Amino acid sequence: MAEFFHGRFRSLHCSAPFWSLRGVEETRELLAVRQDTIEPPRISLNRGAMLTVVTDGGYGYCATSDLSHTGLQAALDRAGAWAEATCDRSVHCHSPQDMGAPRGERVGSGCVRASPSRSEIFDLLADECRQARGDPRIVERYTALELREVEQVYFTNTGGDVRQRSSSAAPYAHVAANEGTDTQTRSFAHARQGGVETIGTSGFPGCGARLADEALKLLAAPNCPAGTMDLLLMPDQMALQIHESIGHPLELDRILGDERNYAGTSFVTADMFGRYQYGSPLLNVTFDPTIDAELASYAYDDEGTPAQKVWLIRDGLLERPLGGRLSQLRAGLRGAANARACDWNRPPIDRMANLNVEPGTSSLADMIASVERGVLMRTNVSWSIDDSRNKFQFGCEWGELIEDGVIKRVVKNPNYRGVSSAFWRSLRMVGDARTFEVHGTLYCGKGEPNQAIDVGHAAPACLFSAVEVFGGENP
């Protein structure tokens, strides 16, 4: 695919001082089993290109799925016309000199390995679905695997040549149990870069029986108690907490007001960087697309900026935003290589990639032992947060009541609420590397028109003090 696009690129002509082609080819496959019945596979192939032109002051782009010379040249001509039309109308005065000429290649893990046959994958899915059977109160059993292969190129008339390939595997399962008017669900989700071989270490094998057992335990469990108490979030729920109350608030285009009409604004303002205490001194958050196995890993972002690990929050202090090249120029702030597009027909905007809380020094046993009264929660089931990404309320599938340093019982319908600007300051213990887990989400939405994109999150277990907790029977 790379040579195909490169050959087409060399045949194009544009008089602008800077222009580029970003080509994308994605194959996606979904295999699933529901109630011991194999569902029809869903397979898609998506291929196209985005042409971008930058003139002195202007910026224009045009996407096309017509990859003939004629189709690409027409898109390039239209992008050039838009660049000329925006020369004196843009919020930022664009400069061709700001555009780089990156050169590099990345082949992600799993791209060159042999995969099991589809029949072997269906056997695995069917076995986990079958293992969840056995109690008449189990009313829903579903297992699935989504596979993706993505190849992307970025060429510029100034000599830029970036070629990247990645693959990802995302196993998923859920089991629902019902008794009377009560239905409880336990689910499993794991998404990371790599091929089918990653499933073996994901926790998916054996999850069917475990999810069924836990769903039945939830049916018999009391509701989560209400009150202000300690909250111990496990890594899969920490992924959601990081995403909503750190990732989105730190997106620089949102801070600049670009997302106000759709995805909202942010309680963070540009003058907070370098001086605002975002969390307790235990909070350390990094942006790192260079981690090979995490879901949103890459060597260059979609504007050709080289990826590197940067600290967004260090010892609780807010250091830098999630802003790509253009947002950095507009705001005069250092950002990250996070100008990302979900597809060939969308322009890059400021997005999270791999956004992680760094491990601390506390063992899980020590964190539990330190709790006089609190709840351990895992696996998000509901989320609500205001349009400035500040006040939030999240619910989880699974809870465990902790009293006097001991886990007492399972509780169902656990929820908690807080304010981002105060919640992270209540962080009092951070789990060590033994509690650290890598997670990810396939469908983070943002932008107009909407862009759903992969995001990786890794975190240890974390303990927070004086959090408002409540159960399903409480308002």
Secondary structure as GFF3:
##gff-version 3
##sequence-region A 1 475
A	DSSP	alpha_helix	2	10	.	.	.	ID=ss1
A	DSSP	beta_strand	18	34	.	.	.	ID=ss2
A	DSSP	beta_strand	37	38	.	.	.	ID=ss3
A	DSSP	beta_strand	42	54	.	.	.	ID=ss4
A	DSSP	beta_strand	59	64	.	.	.	ID=ss5
A	DSSP	alpha_helix	69	85	.	.	.	ID=ss6
A	DSSP	three_ten_helix	96	98	.	.	.	ID=ss7
A	DSSP	beta_strand	103	107	.	.	.	ID=ss8
A	DSSP	alpha_helix	118	131	.	.	.	ID=ss9
A	DSSP	beta_strand	138	156	.	.	.	ID=ss10
A	DSSP	beta_strand	161	179	.	.	.	ID=ss11
A	DSSP	beta_strand	182	189	.	.	.	ID=ss12
A	DSSP	beta_strand	192	193	.	.	.	ID=ss13
A	DSSP	three_ten_helix	196	201	.	.	.	ID=ss14
A	DSSP	alpha_helix	207	220	.	.	.	ID=ss15
A	DSSP	beta_strand	227	233	.	.	.	ID=ss16
A	DSSP	alpha_helix	235	242	.	.	.	ID=ss17
A	DSSP	pi_helix	243	247	.	.	.	ID=ss18
A	DSSP	three_ten_helix	248	250	.	.	.	ID=ss19
A	DSSP	alpha_helix	252	255	.	.	.	ID=ss20
A	DSSP	three_ten_helix	270	272	.	.	.	ID=ss21
A	DSSP	beta_strand	285	287	.	.	.	ID=ss22
A	DSSP	beta_strand	310	314	.	.	.	ID=ss23
A	DSSP	beta_strand	317	318	.	.	.	ID=ss24
A	DSSP	alpha_helix	325	331	.	.	.	ID=ss25
A	DSSP	beta_strand	339	340	.	.	.	ID=ss26
A	DSSP	beta_strand	349	350	.	.	.	ID=ss27
A	DSSP	beta_strand	354	357	.	.	.	ID=ss28
A	DSSP	alpha_helix	364	369	.	.	.	ID=ss29
A	DSSP	beta_strand	373	385	.	.	.	ID=ss30
A	DSSP	beta_strand	391	403	.	.	.	ID=ss31
A	DSSP	beta_strand	406	411	.	.	.	ID=ss32
A	DSSP	beta_strand	415	419	.	.	.	ID=ss33
A	DSSP	alpha_helix	420	423	.	.	.	ID=ss34
A	DSSP	three_ten_helix	424	426	.	.	.	ID=ss35
A	DSSP	beta_strand	427	430	.	.	.	ID=ss36
A	DSSP	three_ten_helix	433	435	.	.	.	ID=ss37
A	DSSP	beta_strand	437	446	.	.	.	ID=ss38
A	DSSP	beta_strand	451	459	.	.	.	ID=ss39
A	DSSP	beta_strand	462	470	.	.	.	ID=ss40
###
